[in-house]
Each structure stands twice: as structure tokens, then as C-alpha cells.
Amino acid sequence: MLLGLSLFYVGAVLILNGLWMLGRIGDREITIINLFTGGLTLLVCLRLALGADADAASIRGAAFSLLFSFTYLWVAWNRLSGTDGRGLGWFSLFVAITAVPIAADTLRAAASTWDWWLGLSWAAWAVLWLMFFLLLALHKPIARATAWMAIVQGVGTAWLPGYLLLTGTLG
């Protein structure tokens, strides 16, 4: 259920960040969903990593999920501080590179539709984080494409699966 909770709000933040990048949401207003989602996923990760029932798999899941938490908290910090995002861009490259073997390992071990979805989602997230690196660190003119990628991935890799997990349709 924690995965459904996290994915549901990751979907919201990806969709809203995409809309923000398209100019549909103000710079100062986007901060709240990034703080909320970054904080929520941070709490979920701390529970997974440090809870009484923590094991190697839950700690690994927490470590990988923290990539999301720090991304959203960094977006919020950039909006609050007025920084240009280059640091977040370079962090996004680190995350994109990290997400590739996570996707490959997940797909290699896939034994269910859910496993395949998760592996493909990690591959999609690697592409999105790479786009953020290109946009923020290298200043490539791909803001519109990155915004639409965030919106599409927000729906397909996070909001919809999160909703289905929370309602018991999946899992």
C-alpha cells in the first residue's frame, strides 16, 4: 500500500511539474506539491529502510525511491531560493545513469506483468531524468518536450498504477 501511496503523489507531481514547465502553473505555486511529495516519499523511504521489518529488499527499494524524494525536494528548493537548476541537472544525470541498471535488473528478473511494468517504468524514468539533465545542466532547448514527457509519464508510470494499487485493482 505504501507503493500505491507514493506512486499516486509522484504521478501528481510529475503531471503538475509538466504543466508548470508549460507555463500553466506559477513558479511559486509549484513548490507546495514538490515539498509535499518529496516529504511524503522521504517518510515512506525512512519507514522502508529503518522500520522494524526492514530487510535487504526494503532498504534497496528505499534507496532507489529516495532518488524521487530528493528530486522533488530539490525542485522545491530551487523555486524557493531562485537558483538556476544546474545542480539538479547534474543530479538528474546521476539518477538517469542509476535508473538504467535498475530497469535492466528488474526486466531481467521479471516474472509478472507488474514486474515488466516496473522495469519499463524505470527505463522511462531514466529517459525523463536524462532530459532534465540536458535541459538544466546543458541548457538544451527541450523544455516543451520534457514537460510533455513528465505529464505522460506522470499518468502512465505513477498516477494510474498508484490509483489502481490504492483501490485494490492491482496487487
C-alpha positions as CSV (number, residue, x, y, z in Angstrom):
1,M,0.0,0.0,0.0
2,L,3.0,2.3,0.6
3,L,4.0,1.9,-3.0
4,G,0.5,2.9,-4.2
5,L,0.5,6.0,-1.9
6,S,3.9,7.0,-3.2
7,L,3.1,6.4,-6.9
8,F,-0.2,8.3,-6.6
9,Y,1.6,11.5,-5.5
10,V,4.6,11.0,-7.8
11,G,2.0,11.0,-10.6
12,A,0.5,14.2,-9.3
13,V,3.9,16.0,-9.0
14,L,5.1,14.8,-12.5
15,I,1.8,16.0,-14.1
16,L,1.9,19.3,-12.3
17,N,5.6,19.9,-12.9
18,G,4.9,19.3,-16.6
19,L,2.1,21.8,-16.5
20,W,4.4,24.2,-14.7
21,M,7.1,23.8,-17.3
22,L,4.4,24.7,-19.9
23,G,3.6,27.9,-18.1
24,R,0.2,26.7,-16.8
25,I,1.3,27.0,-13.1
26,G,3.3,29.7,-11.4
27,D,6.8,29.4,-10.2
28,R,6.0,30.0,-6.6
29,E,2.9,27.8,-6.6
30,I,4.5,24.6,-7.8
31,T,6.7,24.5,-4.7
32,I,4.0,23.0,-2.5
33,I,3.4,19.8,-4.4
34,N,7.1,19.2,-4.7
35,L,7.6,19.7,-1.0
36,F,4.6,17.5,-0.1
37,T,5.6,14.7,-2.5
38,G,9.3,14.9,-1.6
39,G,8.5,14.8,2.1
40,L,5.9,12.0,1.7
41,T,8.2,9.8,-0.3
42,L,11.0,10.6,2.1
43,L,8.9,9.3,5.0
44,V,7.9,6.2,3.1
45,C,11.5,5.5,2.4
46,L,12.6,6.0,6.0
47,R,9.9,3.5,7.1
48,L,11.1,1.0,4.5
49,A,14.8,1.4,5.4
50,L,14.6,1.9,9.1
51,G,11.3,0.2,10.2
52,A,11.3,-2.9,12.4
53,D,10.6,-5.1,9.4
54,A,13.3,-3.7,7.2
55,D,15.3,-6.2,5.2
56,A,17.7,-6.0,2.2
57,A,14.8,-5.7,-0.3
58,S,13.0,-2.9,1.5
59,I,16.3,-1.0,2.1
60,R,17.2,-1.3,-1.6
61,G,13.7,-0.1,-2.5
62,A,14.1,2.8,-0.2
63,A,17.5,3.7,-1.6
64,F,16.1,3.8,-5.2
65,S,12.9,5.6,-4.2
66,L,14.9,8.3,-2.4
67,L,16.0,9.4,-5.9
68,F,12.5,10.7,-6.4
69,S,12.3,12.3,-3.0
70,F,15.5,14.3,-3.4
71,T,14.5,15.3,-7.0
72,Y,11.2,16.8,-5.8
73,L,12.8,18.4,-2.7
74,W,15.5,19.9,-4.9
75,V,12.9,21.3,-7.3
76,A,11.1,22.9,-4.3
77,W,14.4,24.3,-3.1
78,N,15.2,25.8,-6.5
79,R,11.8,27.5,-6.6
80,L,12.3,28.9,-3.0
81,S,15.9,30.0,-3.4
82,G,15.7,31.2,-7.1
83,T,18.7,29.0,-8.1
84,D,19.1,28.1,-11.8
85,G,18.8,24.3,-11.5
86,R,22.2,23.3,-12.8
87,G,22.9,21.3,-9.7
88,L,19.6,19.5,-10.1
89,G,20.5,18.9,-13.7
90,W,23.7,17.1,-12.7
91,F,21.9,15.1,-10.0
92,S,19.4,14.1,-12.7
93,L,22.3,12.7,-14.8
94,F,23.4,10.6,-11.7
95,V,19.8,9.4,-11.3
96,A,19.4,8.6,-15.1
97,I,22.6,6.6,-15.0
98,T,21.5,4.8,-11.9
99,A,18.0,4.0,-13.3
100,V,19.4,2.2,-16.3
101,P,20.7,-0.9,-14.4
102,I,17.7,-0.8,-12.1
103,A,15.5,-1.1,-15.2
104,A,17.7,-3.8,-16.7
105,D,17.8,-5.9,-13.5
106,T,14.0,-5.5,-13.0
107,L,13.3,-6.6,-16.5
108,R,15.8,-9.5,-16.4
109,A,14.1,-10.9,-13.3
110,A,10.5,-10.0,-14.4
111,A,8.1,-12.8,-13.6
112,S,4.8,-10.9,-13.7
113,T,3.0,-8.1,-15.6
114,W,3.7,-5.9,-12.6
115,D,7.5,-6.7,-12.8
116,W,7.5,-5.8,-16.5
117,W,5.6,-2.6,-15.9
118,L,8.1,-1.6,-13.1
119,G,11.1,-2.4,-15.3
120,L,9.7,-0.4,-18.2
121,S,8.8,2.4,-15.8
122,W,12.4,2.6,-14.6
123,A,13.6,2.8,-18.2
124,A,11.1,5.6,-18.9
125,W,12.2,7.5,-15.7
126,A,15.8,7.1,-16.9
127,V,14.9,8.9,-20.1
128,L,13.0,11.7,-18.2
129,W,15.9,12.3,-15.8
130,L,18.2,12.4,-18.8
131,M,16.0,15.0,-20.3
132,F,16.2,17.1,-17.1
133,F,20.0,16.8,-17.2
134,L,20.0,18.0,-20.8
135,L,17.6,20.8,-20.0
136,L,19.0,22.1,-16.7
137,A,22.7,21.3,-16.8
138,L,23.4,21.6,-20.6
139,H,20.7,24.2,-21.4
140,K,19.4,22.2,-24.4
141,P,16.1,23.7,-25.7
142,I,13.9,20.8,-24.8
143,A,11.6,22.3,-22.2
144,R,8.4,21.6,-24.0
145,A,9.3,18.0,-24.8
146,T,10.5,17.5,-21.3
147,A,7.2,18.9,-19.9
148,W,5.1,16.6,-22.1
149,M,7.3,13.6,-21.2
150,A,6.7,14.4,-17.5
151,I,2.9,14.6,-18.0
152,V,2.7,11.4,-19.9
153,Q,4.9,9.5,-17.5
154,G,3.1,11.0,-14.6
155,V,-0.1,9.4,-15.8
156,G,1.3,6.1,-17.1
157,T,4.1,5.3,-14.7
158,A,2.8,6.7,-11.5
159,W,-0.7,8.2,-11.1
160,L,-2.7,5.4,-12.8
161,P,-0.7,2.5,-11.2
162,G,-0.8,4.2,-7.8
163,Y,-4.5,4.6,-8.1
164,L,-5.0,1.0,-9.1
165,L,-2.8,-0.2,-6.2
166,L,-4.7,2.0,-3.7
167,T,-8.1,0.8,-4.9
168,G,-7.0,-2.9,-4.8
169,T,-7.4,-3.3,-8.6
170,L,-3.7,-4.2,-8.7
171,G,-1.7,-6.1,-6.2
